[in-house]
């Protein structure tokens, strides 16, 4: 059914006021417990098994440069995209991801989460065997 055309001035006055933008960010909104990955655009829940502060996508392992010194502080001004470079294990056996910011080149270490893509983790672990220049570049930036 076609809409009736109103004169231009009356059409503006008759419009409903626009909703506030924070409607989706309230307690019942879908974005309060998730973020969208900057690389693969997957909606990622903030809670993850094995980590307290989710900061990377479980699918592609990409992240944003949001933490400054303390994990979870979200105090960084950079907000650049971070690429997963490599992995290492702590002396207690915990696996860690090393991310490098593509904007400011800062390195950070992050825990892997229990729901991270196993294939992506294995590819990342085997990357130094494929490309020796990446391992030497990472060591030189440390």
N, C-alpha and C positions, 0 to 999 in steps of 0.2 A: 504494500500500500504506500503510495508516494506521500511524502511529508508536505505539509502546506508551507508555502513560502511566506515568510513574514518580512515586513520592511526591515531594512538593515539596522536602524536605530532600536526598534522594538526587539529584534532578535538578541541583541547584546543584553538588554535589560531582562529578558525572559530566561536567559541561561542560568543554569544552576551554578553556584559557586564551586570552584575546583576544590577537591579534597586536599588536605595537607599531605605532604610527601612522606611523612613519618607513619602513615597508616600501616604500611607493611612491616614496619620495624618494631611494632609493639609486642606485647607478650604473646599474642596469638598469631603474629605474622610469620610467613614462611622463611623470611630471611634472618630471623633472630638466631637460629641454630645452624646456619649454613653460610658459605661464601661461594662465589663463582670463581673457578680456576681461570687465571689469566692466559693460560696456554691452550687447554683443550675445552674450556667453557663448561666443565662439569660442575654441577652443584654439589659441594662438598660439605658434609656435616662437621661441626666444630668438635664434636666428641669423637674420640678414636681410642681403640684399645691399645694400651702400651705407652701412651703419652698424655700429658696434661694439657699442653697448648698446641692445638693443631695449627700448623703453619705451612703445610704443603699439600698438594693434590695427591691422593693415593693412586691415581691413574697414571699421570705423567711425571710426577715428582717435582713439578714446578712450584715456585713459591713467590711471595712478594717480600720485599725488604721492609718489614714493618717493625721488627724488634731492634732495639738499640744495643743494650748491654745484657739485660736480664731477659730470659725467655718469657714471652707473654706480656712484656711491658708496653708493646705497640707504640714506642716513643721515637721511632726513626722518622726523620723528615724526608728520606730518599724516596720511598715507595716504588722503587724500581723492580723490574722482573728479575727473579733469581733462578739460575740454572743449576741443576744438580750435576756436580762435577765427578764426585767419586764417593766411596764409602770407606769407613774404617771401623774397627771394633775397639771399645774401651777395654782396660784390663779386667773389668768385671764381666766381659762378654757381651755387653750391649752394643748393638749396631748403630752407627751414626751416619748421616748423610752430610756431605760437605756441599754447601750451596755458594755460588758466587753471583754477586749482583752485577747485572749487565750494564747498570748505569754508573755506579761508583766503584766497582770491582772489589768490594769488601767481601771477605769470606766469613761464613758462619757454619757451625756444626749443629745439626738437629737430629733428634732421635727418629728412628723409623717407627712407623705405627703398625699395629697388628693387621690393619686392612690394606696396607700398601700392596701395589701390584707386584707379585713375585717375579714375573717376567721382566718388568722394568728394573727391579733391584738386581737381578742376575746380569742383565745387560750392562748396568752401571758398574757392577763389580768386575766384569770382564773387559770393560773399556780400556784400561791401561795395557792389557795384553794386545789389543788391536792397534792402538795409537800411542806410541811411546812419547810423542811430543806433548800430548796433553798431560801426562804424569809429570814430565819435567817442567812444564809451564806452571802447574799447580805447586810444585815444590819451590820454584823460584819466587812465587808470590807470597809464600809463607815467610 
